[in-house]
């Protein structure tokens, strides 16, 4: 992991996934890249954590029980600070219809799992520079 890219400017990130191992793996990777990372293991916990930490970026799994990542993203967008947050779908769903649904839910980027550290770094660097 010595070739792991490092963030020029750390971002406050929330990783949301109902699969604990998946959430923890992405959170660990982003943390090792230098970001301030928080995790939520489901949509309701994600909404609560979002209110607590006010992340700049949210990595959102789409396929979650009870409340999908699309619905969770829409709820974040409806919060006053939600319009300035970058939301990235990080999902196993990669068909064009899935990407369209992400766009319709005001999700900024759609990344298919597993995403390489280089892809995540480029995406977060672009967000920082935007």
Secondary structure in CASP SS format (residue, H / E / C, confidence):
PFRMAT SS
TARGET T0000
AUTHOR 0000-0000-0000
METHOD secondary structure of the structure
MODEL  1
X C 1.00
X C 1.00
X C 1.00
X C 1.00
X C 1.00
X C 1.00
X C 1.00
X C 1.00
X C 1.00
X C 1.00
X C 1.00
X E 1.00
X E 1.00
X E 1.00
X E 1.00
X E 1.00
X C 1.00
X C 1.00
X C 1.00
X H 1.00
X H 1.00
X H 1.00
X H 1.00
X H 1.00
X H 1.00
X H 1.00
X H 1.00
X H 1.00
X H 1.00
X H 1.00
X H 1.00
X H 1.00
X C 1.00
X C 1.00
X C 1.00
X E 1.00
X E 1.00
X E 1.00
X E 1.00
X E 1.00
X C 1.00
X C 1.00
X H 1.00
X H 1.00
X H 1.00
X H 1.00
X H 1.00
X H 1.00
X H 1.00
X H 1.00
X H 1.00
X H 1.00
X H 1.00
X C 1.00
X C 1.00
X C 1.00
X E 1.00
X E 1.00
X E 1.00
X E 1.00
X C 1.00
X C 1.00
X C 1.00
X C 1.00
X C 1.00
X C 1.00
X C 1.00
X C 1.00
X H 1.00
X H 1.00
X H 1.00
X H 1.00
X H 1.00
X H 1.00
X H 1.00
X H 1.00
X H 1.00
X C 1.00
X C 1.00
X H 1.00
X H 1.00
X H 1.00
X H 1.00
X H 1.00
X C 1.00
X E 1.00
X E 1.00
X E 1.00
X E 1.00
X E 1.00
X E 1.00
X C 1.00
X C 1.00
X C 1.00
X C 1.00
X H 1.00
X H 1.00
X H 1.00
X H 1.00
X H 1.00
X H 1.00
X H 1.00
X H 1.00
X H 1.00
X C 1.00
X C 1.00
X C 1.00
X C 1.00
X E 1.00
X E 1.00
X E 1.00
X E 1.00
X C 1.00
X C 1.00
X C 1.00
X C 1.00
X H 1.00
X H 1.00
X H 1.00
X H 1.00
X H 1.00
X H 1.00
X H 1.00
X H 1.00
X H 1.00
X H 1.00
X H 1.00
X H 1.00
X H 1.00
X C 1.00
END
